[in-house]
């Protein structure tokens, strides 16, 4: 297929860029690229595979079809891993013969610069498959976050959706403009959260840590949280205003160039994080 042919030079260029930034964990771009092959034959692709990572669009029925196809031709030891961002694995793996081998490994985009990966087992995923998935992800430089059980939206998107929902509500209710929401993140919360998480931030924001933080601020947090309201559909005038702002800041015709700019910034952040001082 044409997409397989066009993908290879893009992958090769990305590997070269990562090698120049010392982000290939001691490997060279050529070493990594030489391991890659392409195929349109599913059985051939799965032969000898330790882990097969499905990356089809976010469609439950399509994922069920792909997993069923892999289930018929896979080897007994192969892990069937999905990149789904919010579809629980139980919804598309229950009827499979090898359902114990099924798991989600949801990466953050772009995964070559954002190392977190959500590992979400189905209720029937074996402990051995979960442990091997974590080991494989760690072996390629990722940082697995293992859910104790599946839930709709997983972890990352439940947090991301909460921010998007409240940001949307603030814009809709005329509290601020969409640009202000982005500035709060890029000039405030996002800077801190890029190296310490929200709970770590709270722990440092009170003189005596998280217990002190809870005593000082929990009443206010509950009061404000009670005003959040129901989820907002992304539509209407707010969507029009949001699109006008974003299409002015980042024209649709130039989105690929803007993505390259984003990725370059993320690459520089990944380089910095390698030399970041350890916590005391």
Secondary structure as GFF3:
##gff-version 3
##sequence-region A 1 280
A	DSSP	alpha_helix	2	20	.	.	.	ID=ss1
A	DSSP	alpha_helix	29	34	.	.	.	ID=ss2
A	DSSP	alpha_helix	42	46	.	.	.	ID=ss3
A	DSSP	beta_strand	51	54	.	.	.	ID=ss4
A	DSSP	alpha_helix	60	73	.	.	.	ID=ss5
A	DSSP	beta_strand	79	82	.	.	.	ID=ss6
A	DSSP	alpha_helix	90	93	.	.	.	ID=ss7
A	DSSP	three_ten_helix	99	101	.	.	.	ID=ss8
A	DSSP	beta_strand	102	107	.	.	.	ID=ss9
A	DSSP	beta_strand	116	121	.	.	.	ID=ss10
A	DSSP	alpha_helix	127	139	.	.	.	ID=ss11
A	DSSP	beta_strand	143	146	.	.	.	ID=ss12
A	DSSP	alpha_helix	156	172	.	.	.	ID=ss13
A	DSSP	alpha_helix	178	184	.	.	.	ID=ss14
A	DSSP	pi_helix	185	189	.	.	.	ID=ss15
A	DSSP	alpha_helix	190	193	.	.	.	ID=ss16
A	DSSP	alpha_helix	198	204	.	.	.	ID=ss17
A	DSSP	alpha_helix	209	225	.	.	.	ID=ss18
A	DSSP	alpha_helix	236	249	.	.	.	ID=ss19
A	DSSP	three_ten_helix	252	254	.	.	.	ID=ss20
A	DSSP	alpha_helix	255	274	.	.	.	ID=ss21
###
